[in-house]
Amino acid sequence: MELENKICLGVAGNFAYHLEQAGELEDFKDVITDEINAPKGIFPFYLPKGDSFLSIYPIGMDELNLPKYEANAQVEPEIIIDFEIIYKEDKTVLELIAKRFTTFNDCTIRKDGAKKISEKKNWGKNSKGISTQWIDIDKFEEGGIMDNYHICSFLKRDNKLYPYGVDAPLLGYSYFYSKLKNWLIDKMNNQLDKGVLENISMHLKDCDYPTHALISIGATAYAEFGENNYLKSGDEIFLISYDKRYSNGDLDISDDKIILKQLVI
């Protein structure tokens, strides 16, 4: 199935310190979570049917387009998972089956006064970035292939390469595997349109209940350069997921790495 036919959702606040570094913790001050380290909610960044700004397919591969207006944009290094959605007879979500994963740039603008998270996430074509390489998920639980993967990121500017996000193990996500899956199902069915969050069940209905969702599961914390520098035209972005057993997070291509490279336009 083409990616353009899948609803695209993201998880907010699933990695320690990211929201604080991004200056977005205040956005979620009224969100009550079951645990201190729980994610804050999920948001849409692409709806395959409709006529809003979210119906514009935003995911690119080689280029990242900055907004035409003045905006502070930052890379958000993430893992994105292709889930199959299983519905009950009443069209609530029964199950999510994790099929495959890849490296994703959930690029975000820091926009004061945004009423919804989604307003910061999609400003048109090539707002995001995704690798062309995918890895099949053998099982979405401890002991599976994802146990061994890390994600890291770099930005090249004026011929200098800077760490952008910290090198982080996927097991470092606050919610992962069955805990994340069960939380996602609950939010897809029950999250209210309140504050910066939206009613995801209504979006599923409006999209005629898509059978697949691409879900970015949360951005890592920033390295010093990433925290203090917004993107500029001419920057080169490198996001790397790698199997720690066989390789490391450098830019050399190997079978054990998923590399996303984008030129900022």
Rosetta silent file (secondary structure, phi, psi, omega in degrees, C-alpha in Angstrom):
SEQUENCE: MELENKICLGVAGNFAYHLEQAGELEDFKDVITDEINAPKGIFPFYLPKGDSFLSIYPIGMDELNLPKYEANAQVEPEIIIDFEIIYKEDKTVLELIAKRFTTFNDCTIRKDGAKKISEKKNWGKNSKGISTQWIDIDKFEEGGIMDNYHICSFLKRDNKLYPYGVDAPLLGYSYFYSKLKNWLIDKMNNQLDKGVLENISMHLKDCDYPTHALISIGATAYAEFGENNYLKSGDEIFLISYDKRYSNGDLDISDDKIILKQLVI
SCORE:     score description
SCORE:     0.000 S_00000001
   1 L     0.000  134.440  179.613    0.000    0.000    0.000 S_00000001
   2 L   -64.699  145.123 -179.317    1.295    3.455   -0.925 S_00000001
   3 H   -60.763  -31.153 -177.791    2.268    5.680    1.990 S_00000001
   4 H   -64.141  -15.687 -179.293   -0.073    8.393    0.696 S_00000001
   5 H   -93.900    0.418 -174.996   -3.059    6.169    1.562 S_00000001
   6 L  -106.312  136.441  174.224   -2.131    5.800    5.233 S_00000001
   7 E   -66.764  143.176 -177.720   -3.166    8.130    8.029 S_00000001
   8 E  -118.777  125.259 -176.947   -0.096    9.630    9.726 S_00000001
   9 E  -128.788  158.105  177.909    0.019   10.226   13.459 S_00000001
  10 E  -133.855  156.438  178.687    2.690   11.238   15.928 S_00000001
  11 E  -105.340  129.980  179.384    3.356   10.760   19.644 S_00000001
  12 E  -100.469  127.680  171.874    4.154   13.809   21.760 S_00000001
  13 L    77.307   43.068 -178.951    6.493   13.566   24.721 S_00000001
  14 L  -105.742    9.562  176.559    7.707    9.974   24.567 S_00000001
  15 L  -137.446  133.158 -175.554   11.376   10.721   25.232 S_00000001
  16 L   -55.656  135.276  171.850   12.775   12.378   28.347 S_00000001
  17 L    78.726   -9.865 -175.927   13.657   16.102   28.064 S_00000001
  18 H   -63.886  -47.149 -177.450   12.522   16.584   24.471 S_00000001
  19 H   -63.811  -37.436  177.299    9.506   18.775   25.245 S_00000001
  20 H   -63.027  -45.854 -178.750   11.526   20.879   27.672 S_00000001
  21 H   -66.860  -32.780 -178.968   14.285   21.448   25.114 S_00000001
  22 L   -81.504   -4.497 -179.633   11.757   22.230   22.376 S_00000001
  23 L    70.899   26.914 -174.211   10.046   24.819   24.577 S_00000001
  24 L  -115.299    5.590 -178.061    6.732   22.976   24.311 S_00000001
  25 H   -61.945  -35.325 -179.109    6.176   21.706   27.842 S_00000001
  26 H   -61.851  -30.755 -179.794    3.818   24.608   28.550 S_00000001
  27 H   -59.545  -25.782 -173.155    1.532   23.417   25.733 S_00000001
  28 H  -111.253   20.345 -175.066    0.711   20.322   27.776 S_00000001
  29 L   -61.945  -27.405 -178.443    0.355   21.882   31.224 S_00000001
  30 L   -98.012    2.306  179.761   -3.313   20.867   31.434 S_00000001
  31 L   -83.970  123.523  179.079   -2.825   17.318   30.110 S_00000001
  32 L   -98.724  125.420  179.682   -3.230   14.709   32.852 S_00000001
  33 L  -115.203  158.820 -177.971   -1.344   11.455   32.334 S_00000001
  34 L   -70.846  -29.163 -179.672   -1.490    8.163   34.223 S_00000001
  35 L  -133.345  155.811 -178.208    2.266    8.225   34.876 S_00000001
  36 L   -60.014  -40.238 -175.165    4.823   11.008   35.157 S_00000001
  37 L   -92.812    9.363 -178.212    6.828    9.737   32.181 S_00000001
  38 L   -69.944  148.174  172.498    3.798    8.933   29.994 S_00000001
  39 L   -58.749  159.964 -175.018    3.507   10.551   26.555 S_00000001
  40 L   -87.518  -25.426 -178.508    1.188   13.555   26.409 S_00000001
  41 E   161.580 -178.952  176.509   -0.983   12.494   23.489 S_00000001
  42 E  -119.784  154.676 -176.243   -1.088   11.786   19.768 S_00000001
  43 E  -138.123  152.058  174.238   -1.561   14.211   16.905 S_00000001
  44 E   -88.338  145.261  168.661   -2.288   13.951   13.164 S_00000001
  45 E  -128.294   -4.620  171.349    0.148   15.288   10.590 S_00000001
  46 E  -155.579  126.885  176.375   -1.437   13.793    7.469 S_00000001
  47 L  -117.320  114.996 -171.244   -5.038   12.844    6.750 S_00000001
  48 L   -67.531  -10.002  174.958   -5.366   11.031    3.405 S_00000001
  49 L  -132.535  144.251 -179.858   -8.890   12.367    2.847 S_00000001
  50 L   132.419 -179.642 -178.296  -10.203   15.862    3.375 S_00000001
  51 L  -130.226   20.762  176.736   -9.587   19.411    2.273 S_00000001
  52 L   -90.937  177.105  177.447   -7.645   20.871    5.200 S_00000001
  53 H   -60.936  -23.934 -179.903   -3.916   21.623    5.296 S_00000001
  54 H   -76.048   -8.653  177.524   -3.483   18.145    6.815 S_00000001
  55 H   -87.841   -1.267  174.224   -4.668   16.534    3.558 S_00000001
  56 L   -85.231  123.672 -177.709   -1.478   17.695    1.798 S_00000001
  57 L   -68.489  117.145 -169.742    1.015   14.813    1.769 S_00000001
  58 L  -100.032   -1.881 -168.210    4.025   16.238    3.664 S_00000001
  59 E   -93.713  121.088  175.403    6.615   13.446    3.588 S_00000001
  60 E  -110.133 -177.510 -178.754    9.688   13.791    1.393 S_00000001
  61 L  -126.205  -45.036 -175.386   12.850   11.761    1.025 S_00000001
  62 L  -105.964  -24.463 -176.259   15.722   13.858   -0.308 S_00000001
  63 E  -125.459  147.746  171.944   14.643   17.447    0.365 S_00000001
  64 E  -121.388  120.432 -179.341   13.145   19.316    3.279 S_00000001
  65 L   -93.571  121.428  173.258   11.288   22.516    2.395 S_00000001
  66 L   -70.790  155.798  176.451   11.255   25.241    5.007 S_00000001
  67 L   -58.945  151.283  179.276    8.008   27.231    5.331 S_00000001
  68 L   -71.189  -22.496  176.060    7.659   30.158    2.935 S_00000001
  69 L   -94.218  164.180 -179.617    7.038   32.403    5.938 S_00000001
  70 L   -68.242  125.573 -177.412    9.602   33.096    8.630 S_00000001
  71 L  -155.468  151.789  176.610    9.608   30.202   11.073 S_00000001
  72 L   -96.433  107.509 -177.003   11.934   28.388   13.442 S_00000001
  73 E  -108.848  137.637  177.301   12.150   24.785   12.238 S_00000001
  74 E  -127.326  145.172  170.265   13.952   21.967   14.013 S_00000001
  75 L   -65.263  141.399  168.912   14.684   18.382   13.059 S_00000001
  76 L  -123.859  100.065 -177.108   12.873   15.840   15.221 S_00000001
  77 E   -72.535  124.042 -175.650   14.729   12.505   14.917 S_00000001
  78 E  -144.718  166.186  164.753   12.270    9.653   15.305 S_00000001
  79 E  -100.252  136.544  175.048   11.376    6.083   14.506 S_00000001
  80 E  -118.041  138.600 -176.271    8.187    5.669   12.504 S_00000001
  81 E  -117.862  136.378  174.733    6.243    2.402   12.497 S_00000001
  82 E   -90.739  109.092 -179.586    3.854    1.107    9.866 S_00000001
  83 E  -104.813  137.238  165.126    0.904   -0.349   11.795 S_00000001
  84 E   -84.589  135.549 -179.540   -1.980   -2.343   10.425 S_00000001
  85 E  -102.193  127.135  174.638   -5.226   -1.235   12.100 S_00000001
  86 E  -109.982  127.337 -178.245   -7.837   -3.821   13.097 S_00000001
  87 E  -105.344  153.530  168.313  -11.273   -2.449   13.955 S_00000001
  88 L   -78.475  176.372  178.641  -14.153   -3.831   15.979 S_00000001
  89 L   -62.090  -31.187 -179.986  -17.631   -4.003   14.481 S_00000001
  90 L   -85.903    7.814  176.078  -18.397   -0.569   15.957 S_00000001
  91 L    72.759   13.862  166.384  -15.289    0.816   14.206 S_00000001
  92 L   -79.820  158.292 -177.182  -13.301    1.438   17.360 S_00000001
  93 E   -77.136  124.835  178.232   -9.695    0.272   17.154 S_00000001
  94 E   -93.304  -43.529 -172.088   -9.253   -3.288   18.407 S_00000001
  95 E  -152.424  150.036  170.690   -5.600   -3.962   17.588 S_00000001
  96 E  -119.946  127.522  179.547   -2.485   -2.466   16.048 S_00000001
  97 E  -111.534  114.491 -178.821   -0.066   -4.828   14.326 S_00000001
  98 E   -75.578  119.189 -174.531    3.459   -3.452   13.925 S_00000001
  99 E  -100.236  -43.348 -175.008    4.704   -4.430   10.456 S_00000001
 100 E  -162.885  164.587  179.782    7.933   -2.511    9.799 S_00000001
 101 E  -140.959  161.764  175.518    9.907    0.568   10.896 S_00000001
 102 E  -156.399 -179.302 -179.760   12.260    3.179    9.492 S_00000001
 103 E   -86.960  140.581 -173.049   13.977    6.487   10.264 S_00000001
 104 E  -140.974  141.336  173.512   11.818    9.600   10.231 S_00000001
 105 E  -108.541  102.476  178.198   12.268   13.360   10.471 S_00000001
 106 L   -87.744   58.028 -175.137    9.196   14.829   12.160 S_00000001
 107 L   -52.672  137.367 -171.621   10.420   18.341   11.397 S_00000001
 108 E  -137.234  141.332  173.341    8.502   20.889   13.471 S_00000001
 109 E   -95.235  142.441  177.937    8.174   24.646   13.560 S_00000001
 110 L   -90.062   96.841 -169.655    8.254   26.387   16.934 S_00000001
 111 L  -117.434  107.059  178.923    5.082   28.418   16.600 S_00000001
 112 L   -66.209  138.797  174.934    3.843   30.418   19.568 S_00000001
 113 L    83.878    5.884  178.179    0.100   30.437   20.016 S_00000001
 114 L   -64.869  133.087 -178.068   -0.649   27.345   17.934 S_00000001
 115 L   -78.428  -29.327  179.830   -4.031   25.959   18.975 S_00000001
 116 L  -132.628  150.600  177.037   -3.187   22.388   17.949 S_00000001
 117 H   -57.324  -38.106 -175.333    0.065   20.436   17.671 S_00000001
 118 H   -59.962  -23.979  179.529   -0.809   19.643   14.054 S_00000001
 119 H   -66.398  -18.334 -179.362   -0.467   23.334   13.147 S_00000001
 120 H   -97.896   -0.346 -165.260    3.289   22.973   13.710 S_00000001
 121 L  -111.110  -22.777 -174.372    3.664   19.760   11.746 S_00000001
 122 L  -139.776  108.726  177.099    2.497   20.173    8.152 S_00000001
 123 L  -118.938   20.291  176.169    3.166   23.270    6.054 S_00000001
 124 L   126.075 -166.556 -177.878    3.048   21.525    2.695 S_00000001
 125 L   -59.418  138.825  178.058    5.086   19.223    0.494 S_00000001
 126 L    61.472   35.408  171.724    8.391   17.979    1.943 S_00000001
 127 L   -76.414  -23.694 -175.587    7.642   19.175    5.480 S_00000001
 128 E  -121.625 -177.744  175.026    8.880   15.811    6.766 S_00000001
 129 E  -147.320  140.954  178.547   11.425   13.179    5.816 S_00000001
 130 E  -139.924  143.432  177.538   11.378    9.406    5.619 S_00000001
 131 L   -74.488  153.875  174.963   13.988    6.840    4.613 S_00000001
 132 L   -84.489  -10.119  179.887   13.392    4.553    1.649 S_00000001
 133 L   -93.164  132.719  176.459   14.805    1.647    3.694 S_00000001
 134 L  -124.214  150.994  174.836   12.432   -0.326    5.920 S_00000001
 135 E  -120.629  127.218  178.292   13.086   -3.143    8.371 S_00000001
 136 E   -67.166  140.806  179.402   10.427   -5.781    9.005 S_00000001
 137 L   -93.494  117.252 -179.555    9.418   -6.165   12.651 S_00000001
 138 L   -71.819  -43.424  172.942    9.665   -9.785   13.753 S_00000001
 139 L  -157.927  137.596 -177.138    7.788   -9.134   16.972 S_00000001
 140 L   -91.920   64.962 -178.940    6.855   -5.878   18.688 S_00000001
 141 L  -161.448  167.978 -179.439    8.004   -7.002   22.102 S_00000001
 142 L   -57.398  137.935 -177.094   11.166   -7.550   24.090 S_00000001
 143 L    98.729   -4.008  178.506   13.490   -9.987   22.370 S_00000001
 144 L   -90.619 -179.932 -174.495   12.668   -8.697   18.898 S_00000001
 145 H   -63.102  -28.547 -175.702   14.876   -6.997   16.336 S_00000001
 146 H   -72.538  -16.621  177.460   14.100   -3.486   17.588 S_00000001
 147 H   -52.573  -34.353 -167.726   15.821   -4.223   20.927 S_00000001
 148 H   -96.116    0.450 -173.878   19.193   -3.651   19.309 S_00000001
 149 E   -94.718  144.202  171.481   18.572   -0.414   17.415 S_00000001
 150 E  -118.090  164.111  171.820   19.702    3.106   18.244 S_00000001
 151 E  -131.998  137.912  177.045   18.888    6.393   16.526 S_00000001
 152 E  -143.364  168.916 -177.266   21.199    9.376   16.130 S_00000001
 153 E  -152.903  153.280 -179.142   21.300   12.488   13.962 S_00000001
 154 E  -140.170  158.031  173.701   23.692   15.063   12.563 S_00000001
 155 E  -131.979  130.927  178.298   23.504   18.343   10.708 S_00000001
 156 E  -102.595  123.433 -179.556   26.111   19.557    8.231 S_00000001
 157 E  -140.392  128.642 -179.936   26.486   23.343    7.948 S_00000001
 158 L    52.942   42.765  176.996   29.332   25.252    6.305 S_00000001
 159 L    65.746   16.034  174.844   31.200   21.955    5.803 S_00000001
 160 E  -116.143  138.629 -177.582   31.103   21.164    9.514 S_00000001
 161 E  -104.045  126.351 -177.303   29.223   18.187   10.914 S_00000001
 162 E  -120.920  137.519  169.206   27.407   18.620   14.233 S_00000001
 163 E   -61.973  133.865 -177.437   25.566   16.097   16.406 S_00000001
 164 E  -107.207  -49.283  172.402   21.916   17.210   16.342 S_00000001
 165 E  -114.655  157.632  179.227   20.094   14.671   18.526 S_00000001
 166 E   -69.082  152.755  173.284   21.586   12.461   21.189 S_00000001
 167 E   -74.010  118.971 -171.328   22.440    8.872   20.316 S_00000001
 168 E  -132.561  136.158  173.777   19.537    7.008   21.891 S_00000001
 169 E   -74.312  146.245  176.942   18.509    3.339   22.163 S_00000001
 170 H   -63.692  -27.312  176.229   14.971    2.564   21.063 S_00000001
 171 H   -69.084   -6.864  176.735   14.517    0.877   24.425 S_00000001
 172 H   -82.956   -7.956  174.014   14.971    4.381   25.874 S_00000001
 173 L   -60.072  140.261  179.342   11.507    5.423   24.747 S_00000001
 174 L   -59.418  -47.963  175.444    9.279    6.033   27.773 S_00000001
 175 L  -116.242  129.773 -177.931    6.540    3.870   26.247 S_00000001
 176 L  -150.683  162.823  178.718    7.525    1.094   23.868 S_00000001
 177 H    53.711 -137.169 -171.483    6.305   -2.294   22.674 S_00000001
 178 H   -62.026  -31.886  179.009    3.011   -3.488   24.220 S_00000001
 179 H   -65.474  -42.158  177.109    2.824   -0.551   26.607 S_00000001
 180 H   -67.982  -45.834 -177.975    3.043    1.877   23.700 S_00000001
 181 H   -59.078  -46.846 -179.060    0.678   -0.151   21.515 S_00000001
 182 H   -65.785  -36.848  177.262   -2.014   -0.364   24.195 S_00000001
 183 H   -65.772  -42.388  178.619   -1.645    3.348   24.950 S_00000001
 184 H   -60.774  -45.002  179.653   -1.970    4.183   21.237 S_00000001
 185 H   -59.763  -43.601  178.934   -5.150    2.126   20.917 S_00000001
 186 H   -61.697  -44.422 -178.363   -6.648    3.907   23.918 S_00000001
 187 H   -69.846  -35.865  178.273   -5.782    7.359   22.551 S_00000001
 188 H   -64.755  -30.465 -179.772   -7.044    6.522   19.060 S_00000001
 189 H   -90.727  -31.940 -165.391  -10.388    5.549   20.591 S_00000001
 190 H  -125.185   -7.384 -178.364  -10.737    7.968   23.484 S_00000001
 191 L   -64.367  133.886 -177.627   -8.576   11.076   23.109 S_00000001
 192 L   -92.538  156.322  172.247  -10.739   14.201   23.264 S_00000001
 193 L   -79.753   92.257 -173.585  -10.517   17.360   21.194 S_00000001
 194 L  -149.692  131.802 -178.659   -9.160   19.429   24.051 S_00000001
 195 L    62.174 -131.973 -178.059   -6.344   21.931   24.297 S_00000001
 196 L   -85.045   -3.443 -177.517   -3.607   21.171   21.750 S_00000001
 197 L   -96.357  163.895 -175.822   -4.868   17.615   21.229 S_00000001
 198 L  -130.009  160.498  177.798   -7.476   16.329   18.765 S_00000001
 199 L   -79.511  102.493 -175.705  -10.143   13.629   18.562 S_00000001
 200 H   -71.859  -33.583  179.764   -8.358   10.913   16.602 S_00000001
 201 H   -61.156  -33.345  176.723  -11.417    8.666   16.330 S_00000001
 202 H   -70.054  -36.902  176.638  -13.154   11.404   14.322 S_00000001
 203 H   -65.330  -39.970  176.803  -10.162   11.660   12.005 S_00000001
 204 H   -60.712  -42.994  178.174  -10.272    7.886   11.458 S_00000001
 205 H   -62.824  -46.750 -178.068  -13.953    8.153   10.590 S_00000001
 206 H   -64.245  -24.903  178.106  -13.411   11.096    8.239 S_00000001
 207 L   -93.965   15.715  178.338  -10.684    9.097    6.467 S_00000001
 208 L    60.519   38.701  174.858  -13.078    6.141    5.970 S_00000001
 209 L    51.845   72.205  179.861  -11.281    4.026    8.560 S_00000001
 210 L   -60.991  150.120 -177.188   -7.874    3.470    6.942 S_00000001
 211 L   -88.420   -8.998  178.021   -6.358    0.019    7.346 S_00000001
 212 E  -137.924  148.976  174.132   -2.845    1.309    8.048 S_00000001
 213 E  -131.998  134.477  167.270   -1.295    4.097   10.101 S_00000001
 214 E   -92.314  120.014 -176.463    2.228    5.484   10.015 S_00000001
 215 E  -123.443  115.600  174.618    2.962    6.475   13.604 S_00000001
 216 E   -83.144  127.509 -163.698    6.090    8.386   14.592 S_00000001
 217 L   -97.824   11.945  172.879    6.712    7.339   18.176 S_00000001
 218 L   126.002  143.021 -177.852    8.500   10.381   19.591 S_00000001
 219 L   -87.443  145.672  177.988   11.535   12.591   19.123 S_00000001
 220 L   -74.815  170.469  172.540   14.789   12.068   20.995 S_00000001
 221 L   -69.813  156.198 -179.614   16.462   14.671   23.166 S_00000001
 222 E   -89.535  146.933  163.236   18.679   17.229   21.410 S_00000001
 223 L   -74.677  172.419 -174.725   22.419   17.545   21.504 S_00000001
 224 H   -57.600  -44.698 -178.643   23.684   21.054   22.281 S_00000001
 225 H   -65.044  -43.478 -179.044   23.815   22.168   18.639 S_00000001
 226 H   -63.808  -36.972 -179.286   20.352   20.805   17.859 S_00000001
 227 H   -68.244  -30.410 -170.498   18.808   22.491   20.857 S_00000001
 228 H  -110.277    5.624 -178.282   20.258   25.887   19.993 S_00000001
 229 L  -135.136  126.332  173.754   20.119   26.009   16.182 S_00000001
 230 L   -88.172  163.069 -176.851   17.162   26.146   13.819 S_00000001
 231 L   -71.324  147.153  175.835   17.380   24.924   10.243 S_00000001
 232 L  -130.920  152.648  176.643   18.697   27.122    7.431 S_00000001
 233 L   -57.211  134.312 -178.576   18.620   26.716    3.665 S_00000001
 234 L    98.663  -14.427  175.288   21.639   24.714    2.551 S_00000001
 235 L   -63.926  150.541  172.055   21.859   22.580    5.693 S_00000001
 236 E  -116.713  129.891 -177.326   22.219   18.824    5.226 S_00000001
 237 E  -105.476  136.126  175.938   20.360   16.530    7.619 S_00000001
 238 E  -129.574  118.201  174.770   21.472   12.982    8.464 S_00000001
 239 E  -117.235  130.395 -171.761   19.262   10.682   10.553 S_00000001
 240 E  -132.582  124.500  167.178   20.585    7.203   11.246 S_00000001
 241 E  -106.058  133.695 -175.381   19.032    4.133   12.843 S_00000001
 242 E  -145.204  150.233  176.747   21.560    1.375   13.388 S_00000001
 243 E   -82.335  114.084 -173.880   21.916   -2.060   14.929 S_00000001
 244 L   -65.387  -17.022 -178.910   24.367   -1.606   17.796 S_00000001
 245 L   -73.799  -26.593 -170.857   25.537   -5.224   17.501 S_00000001
 246 L  -122.548  -16.767 -175.456   27.079   -4.751   14.071 S_00000001
 247 L  -151.670  176.908  176.560   27.625   -1.058   13.435 S_00000001
 248 L  -126.160 -178.207 -172.325   27.743    2.391   14.976 S_00000001
 249 L   -87.544   39.583  174.999   26.089    5.708   14.216 S_00000001
 250 L   -89.531 -177.394 -173.356   28.546    7.018   11.645 S_00000001
 251 L   -92.561    4.374  177.548   27.634    7.965    8.070 S_00000001
 252 L   -71.990  134.510 -177.836   29.111    4.894    6.396 S_00000001
 253 L   -77.290  134.565  174.250   26.447    2.882    4.594 S_00000001
 254 L  -149.951  169.225 -179.097   25.904   -0.701    5.747 S_00000001
 255 L   -69.496  -14.299 -175.293   23.113   -3.276    5.756 S_00000001
 256 L  -101.160   15.006 -179.564   22.568   -2.629    9.448 S_00000001
 257 E  -128.089  147.207  170.916   21.750    1.080    9.090 S_00000001
 258 E  -116.437  111.596 -175.088   18.774    3.074    7.927 S_00000001
 259 E  -112.015  129.502  171.636   20.013    6.457    6.767 S_00000001
 260 E  -112.031  121.923  177.792   17.841    9.439    5.872 S_00000001
 261 E  -120.485  128.153  179.835   19.671   12.297    4.177 S_00000001
 262 E  -133.886  141.651  171.674   17.886   15.556    3.318 S_00000001
 263 E   -97.915  131.026 -179.332   18.952   18.863    1.879 S_00000001
 264 E   -83.152  126.645 -178.691   17.180   21.860    3.403 S_00000001
 265 L  -109.330    0.000    0.000   15.635   24.111    0.792 S_00000001
